[in-house]
Amino acid sequence: MFIQLSNASEKPIYEQITAQLKQAILSGKLLPGDALPSIRALAKDLKISVMTTKRAYADLERDGFIETVAGKGSFVAERNQDFLREELLRQLEAHLLKAVQTAKTANMSKQELLELFMLLTEEEIE
């Protein structure tokens, strides 16, 4: 599994797992129907408590990213594109809000921030 944990992170370990699995699902690295490692196997691989991986999987299931089938395991849930787009928009809003707050701390004007945004997106987005 591709999950990397950081002791230096401010996020609890279960949130690091949840965030990385969500990102893998949103980016298409994990596709609907893909099996996830069992809670116990992931805990063993990451050398963490089973309770930690159980909480991460519970959060992913609550948010609709995975489905757990009794006796078979956990799988990436079938998702419609509208739901995936909504999640990406939610993440984008959070990043933009952080950028606005950072610009405010740096005493940037709204015009300067918009010019910077336009410059950064000029070649990336049509």
Secondary structure in CASP SS format (residue, H / E / C, confidence):
PFRMAT SS
TARGET T0000
AUTHOR 0000-0000-0000
METHOD secondary structure of the structure
MODEL  1
M C 1.00
F C 1.00
I C 1.00
Q C 1.00
L C 1.00
S C 1.00
N C 1.00
A C 1.00
S C 1.00
E C 1.00
K C 1.00
P C 1.00
I H 1.00
Y H 1.00
E H 1.00
Q H 1.00
I H 1.00
T H 1.00
A H 1.00
Q H 1.00
L H 1.00
K H 1.00
Q H 1.00
A H 1.00
I H 1.00
L H 1.00
S C 1.00
G C 1.00
K C 1.00
L C 1.00
L C 1.00
P C 1.00
G C 1.00
D C 1.00
A E 1.00
L C 1.00
P C 1.00
S C 1.00
I H 1.00
R H 1.00
A H 1.00
L H 1.00
A H 1.00
K H 1.00
D H 1.00
L H 1.00
K C 1.00
I C 1.00
S C 1.00
V H 1.00
M H 1.00
T H 1.00
T H 1.00
K H 1.00
R H 1.00
A H 1.00
Y H 1.00
A H 1.00
D H 1.00
L H 1.00
E H 1.00
R H 1.00
D C 1.00
G C 1.00
F C 1.00
I E 1.00
E E 1.00
T E 1.00
V E 1.00
A C 1.00
G C 1.00
K C 1.00
G E 1.00
S E 1.00
F E 1.00
V E 1.00
A C 1.00
E C 1.00
R C 1.00
N C 1.00
Q H 1.00
D H 1.00
F H 1.00
L H 1.00
R H 1.00
E H 1.00
E H 1.00
L H 1.00
L H 1.00
R H 1.00
Q H 1.00
L H 1.00
E H 1.00
A H 1.00
H H 1.00
L H 1.00
L H 1.00
K H 1.00
A H 1.00
V H 1.00
Q H 1.00
T H 1.00
A H 1.00
K H 1.00
T H 1.00
A C 1.00
N C 1.00
M C 1.00
S C 1.00
K H 1.00
Q H 1.00
E H 1.00
L H 1.00
L H 1.00
E H 1.00
L H 1.00
F H 1.00
M H 1.00
L H 1.00
L H 1.00
T H 1.00
E C 1.00
E C 1.00
E C 1.00
I C 1.00
E C 1.00
END
